[in-house]
């Protein structure tokens, strides 16, 4: 048995004092022309991959209606799921930016039967306001319909109890409508938007 060097502690893991690593070595892409090959299970979701920007309208029974702009990035890294990232900002009557609005990050993944994707989907969506939603959905052509299976909130988050989302690719644009239940209100329209592909 060899003796330990003076500066080594056998009880410490080897990574504890290791130097920093290089940047993330695996590609993620929202452009199907470059980067890793799209996983075959995602073929039905291929039209959604890209960077989308557009405008929408929001509201809820407990708040005033508002106009917003939004960017959605949908990318992949070669594995059988999509990364969904969204950031929005409020617009005034002249379509000028007023302030940042909702942000979300999530993952969409097809339900597999053996090695093949079915039309059923699972999605996990999270916001920095302390809300995490688990959606179960189904794809029909270029349309996806999601409904919440569970909503988890932190103690400081607003009360959200259920949600539904409808996505579709219509004449090359990404359209969606989102409903929400919470704050004593039943499932009600909350957000809708039309976004144009700007990359990917």
C-alpha positions as CSV (number, residue, x, y, z in Angstrom):
1,X,0.0,0.0,0.0
2,X,1.5,3.3,-1.0
3,X,1.5,6.2,1.4
4,X,-0.6,9.3,0.7
5,X,1.0,12.5,-0.4
6,X,1.1,15.1,2.4
7,X,-1.6,17.2,0.8
8,X,-4.0,14.3,0.1
9,X,-6.8,13.3,2.4
10,X,-8.2,9.8,1.8
11,X,-11.6,11.0,3.1
12,X,-12.0,13.7,0.5
13,X,-13.4,12.9,-3.0
14,X,-11.0,13.6,-5.8
15,X,-13.2,16.3,-7.4
16,X,-13.2,18.5,-4.3
17,X,-10.1,20.4,-5.2
18,X,-10.0,19.7,-9.0
19,X,-9.7,22.7,-11.4
20,X,-12.7,24.0,-13.3
21,X,-13.9,22.1,-16.4
22,X,-14.2,23.4,-19.9
23,X,-17.5,24.7,-21.2
24,X,-20.3,22.2,-21.9
25,X,-19.0,19.8,-24.5
26,X,-22.2,18.7,-26.2
27,X,-24.2,20.7,-28.8
28,X,-27.8,21.8,-28.4
29,X,-29.5,23.2,-31.4
30,X,-32.6,25.0,-32.5
31,X,-31.4,24.8,-36.1
32,X,-31.9,21.4,-37.8
33,X,-29.2,22.1,-40.3
34,X,-26.5,22.1,-37.7
35,X,-25.7,20.3,-34.5
36,X,-26.7,16.8,-33.4
37,X,-29.1,14.8,-35.4
38,X,-32.7,15.0,-34.3
39,X,-33.7,11.8,-32.4
40,X,-36.2,9.7,-34.4
41,X,-38.8,9.9,-31.6
42,X,-39.0,13.7,-32.2
43,X,-39.9,13.5,-35.9
44,X,-43.5,14.4,-35.1
45,X,-42.4,17.5,-33.2
46,X,-39.9,18.6,-35.9
47,X,-42.0,21.6,-37.0
48,X,-41.7,23.2,-33.5
49,X,-37.9,23.3,-33.4
50,X,-36.6,26.8,-33.9
51,X,-36.6,30.3,-32.5
52,X,-40.0,32.1,-32.6
53,X,-41.0,35.7,-31.9
54,X,-44.3,37.4,-31.9
55,X,-47.1,39.2,-30.1
56,X,-50.0,38.2,-27.9
57,X,-52.7,39.2,-25.6
58,X,-53.1,38.2,-22.0
59,X,-55.7,38.5,-19.3
60,X,-57.6,36.7,-16.5
61,X,-60.7,37.5,-14.5
62,X,-58.6,38.9,-11.6
63,X,-56.4,41.2,-13.7
64,X,-56.6,43.7,-16.6
65,X,-55.9,42.6,-20.1
66,X,-52.4,43.3,-21.5
67,X,-50.4,43.1,-24.7
68,X,-47.1,41.3,-24.8
69,X,-44.3,40.3,-27.0
70,X,-42.6,36.9,-26.7
71,X,-39.6,34.8,-27.8
72,X,-39.8,31.0,-27.6
73,X,-36.8,28.8,-28.3
74,X,-37.4,25.1,-28.8
75,X,-34.2,23.1,-29.2
76,X,-32.8,19.5,-28.8
77,X,-29.5,17.8,-28.0
78,X,-30.0,14.6,-29.9
79,X,-31.9,12.9,-27.1
80,X,-35.7,12.1,-27.2
81,X,-36.9,15.4,-25.7
82,X,-37.2,19.1,-26.6
83,X,-36.0,22.0,-24.4
84,X,-38.6,24.8,-24.3
85,X,-37.5,28.3,-23.2
86,X,-39.8,31.3,-23.2
87,X,-39.4,35.0,-22.2
88,X,-42.0,37.7,-22.7
89,X,-42.3,41.4,-22.2
90,X,-45.2,43.8,-21.7
91,X,-46.0,46.3,-24.6
92,X,-47.7,49.6,-24.3
93,X,-50.3,51.0,-26.7
94,X,-47.6,51.9,-29.3
95,X,-46.0,48.4,-29.0
96,X,-43.1,49.7,-27.1
97,X,-41.5,47.5,-24.4
98,X,-42.6,48.4,-20.9
99,X,-41.0,45.8,-18.6
100,X,-40.1,42.1,-18.5
101,X,-43.0,39.6,-18.1
102,X,-43.3,35.9,-17.8
103,X,-40.4,33.4,-18.2
104,X,-40.6,29.7,-18.5
105,X,-38.4,26.7,-19.1
106,X,-39.5,23.2,-19.7
107,X,-39.1,19.9,-21.5
108,X,-41.5,18.2,-23.9
109,X,-41.1,14.5,-24.5
110,X,-43.0,11.9,-26.5
111,X,-44.2,8.8,-24.7
112,X,-42.5,5.8,-26.2
113,X,-43.9,2.4,-27.0
114,X,-40.7,0.3,-27.3
115,X,-38.4,2.4,-29.4
116,X,-41.2,4.2,-31.2
117,X,-42.9,7.5,-30.3
118,X,-46.6,7.6,-29.8
119,X,-48.8,10.6,-30.2
120,X,-48.9,11.1,-26.4
121,X,-46.6,13.7,-24.8
122,X,-45.4,14.7,-21.4
123,X,-44.3,18.2,-20.6
124,X,-42.8,19.8,-17.5
125,X,-43.0,23.6,-17.4
126,X,-41.5,25.8,-14.7
127,X,-41.5,29.5,-13.9
128,X,-39.4,31.6,-11.6
129,X,-42.6,32.6,-9.7
130,X,-42.5,29.3,-7.9
131,X,-44.9,27.3,-10.1
132,X,-44.2,23.9,-11.7
133,X,-46.8,22.3,-14.0
134,X,-46.8,18.7,-15.2
135,X,-48.8,18.4,-18.5
136,X,-50.1,15.3,-20.3
137,X,-50.9,15.8,-23.9
138,X,-51.5,14.5,-27.4
139,X,-50.2,15.5,-30.8
140,X,-52.4,15.4,-33.8
141,X,-50.5,16.5,-37.0
142,X,-49.0,19.8,-36.1
143,X,-51.4,20.5,-33.2
144,X,-50.6,19.7,-29.6
145,X,-53.2,19.8,-26.7
146,X,-51.9,19.7,-23.1
147,X,-53.8,19.6,-19.8
148,X,-52.2,19.6,-16.3
149,X,-51.8,16.4,-14.5
150,X,-50.3,18.1,-11.4
151,X,-49.4,21.6,-10.3
152,X,-46.8,22.2,-7.6
153,X,-46.3,25.6,-6.0
154,X,-43.9,27.1,-3.5
155,X,-45.5,28.7,-0.4
156,X,-45.0,32.2,-1.9
157,X,-46.4,31.5,-5.3
158,X,-49.8,32.6,-6.5
159,X,-52.5,30.0,-6.4
160,X,-52.6,28.1,-9.7
161,X,-54.6,24.9,-9.6
162,X,-54.8,23.7,-13.2
163,X,-53.9,24.7,-16.8
164,X,-54.5,23.8,-20.4
165,X,-52.5,24.7,-23.5
166,X,-53.1,24.4,-27.2
167,X,-50.2,24.7,-29.7
168,X,-50.3,24.6,-33.4
169,X,-48.3,25.4,-36.5
170,X,-50.6,27.3,-38.9
171,X,-49.3,28.6,-42.2
172,X,-45.7,28.4,-40.8
173,X,-46.5,30.4,-37.6
174,X,-46.6,29.1,-34.1
175,X,-50.0,29.8,-32.5
176,X,-50.9,29.0,-28.9
177,X,-53.7,29.5,-26.4
178,X,-53.3,29.0,-22.7
179,X,-56.0,28.6,-20.0
180,X,-55.4,28.8,-16.2
181,X,-57.4,28.0,-13.1
182,X,-56.6,29.6,-9.8
183,X,-57.1,32.5,-7.3
184,X,-60.7,31.3,-6.9
185,X,-61.4,31.2,-10.7
186,X,-62.2,28.2,-12.9
187,X,-60.2,27.4,-16.0
188,X,-60.3,30.6,-17.9
189,X,-58.5,32.1,-21.0
190,X,-55.1,33.6,-19.9
191,X,-52.7,34.0,-22.9
192,X,-52.7,33.7,-26.6
193,X,-50.1,34.6,-29.2
194,X,-48.9,34.2,-32.8
195,X,-45.1,33.8,-33.3
196,X,-43.1,33.8,-36.5
197,X,-40.0,31.6,-36.9
198,X,-36.9,33.8,-36.9
199,X,-34.2,31.1,-36.8
200,X,-33.9,27.3,-37.1
